[in-house]
Amino acid sequence: MIEQRFIVAIGRIERALSRIEKSAIAPAPTGDNGLAERHEKLKSETLMAIQDLDKILADAR
C-alpha cells in the first residue's frame, strides 16, 4: 500500500518536472497567455506531490 502511494507520488513529480523542462526549452511567449495561472497550477501540483511524499515517509517510520 505504501509502495503504491510512493509510486503515484513519484509519477506526479515526474510529470511536473517534465512540464517544467518543456516550458524551459519552449520559446518565450509574447504576452502573459495565462502564464501566471499555469505557474500557480504547477506550484500547487508540486506542493501536493511533496506533501504526499511527506505523508508516505511519515507512515513508513
C-alpha positions in Angstrom: 0.0 0.0 0.0 2.7 2.5 1.0 4.8 1.5 -2.0 1.9 2.2 -4.4 1.3 5.6 -2.9 5.0 6.3 -3.2 5.0 5.3 -6.9 2.0 7.5 -7.6 3.6 10.5 -5.8 6.8 10.0 -7.8 4.8 9.8 -11.0 3.2 13.1 -10.2 6.6 14.7 -9.6 8.0 13.3 -12.8 5.0 14.7 -14.8 5.5 18.1 -13.1 9.2 18.1 -13.9 8.5 17.1 -17.5 6.2 20.1 -17.8 8.9 22.4 -16.3 11.5 21.0 -18.7 9.2 21.5 -21.7 8.5 25.1 -20.7 12.2 25.8 -20.2 13.1 24.9 -23.7 9.9 26.4 -25.3 10.3 29.9 -26.9 9.3 32.7 -24.6 5.7 33.6 -25.1 4.7 37.1 -26.1 2.3 38.5 -23.5 1.0 36.6 -20.5 -1.1 33.9 -22.3 -2.2 32.6 -18.9 1.4 32.2 -17.7 0.5 33.3 -14.1 -2.3 30.8 -13.9 -0.2 27.9 -15.3 2.6 28.8 -12.9 0.2 28.7 -9.9 -1.2 25.3 -11.1 2.3 23.9 -11.4 3.2 25.2 -7.9 0.1 23.7 -6.5 0.7 20.3 -8.1 4.3 20.2 -7.0 3.3 21.1 -3.4 0.7 18.3 -3.4 3.3 15.8 -4.6 5.7 16.8 -1.9 3.0 16.6 0.7 2.2 13.1 -0.5 5.8 12.1 -0.2 5.9 13.6 3.3 2.9 11.5 4.4 4.3 8.4 2.9 7.6 8.8 4.6 5.9 9.7 7.9 3.8 6.5 7.7 6.9 4.4 6.9 8.5 5.3 10.2 
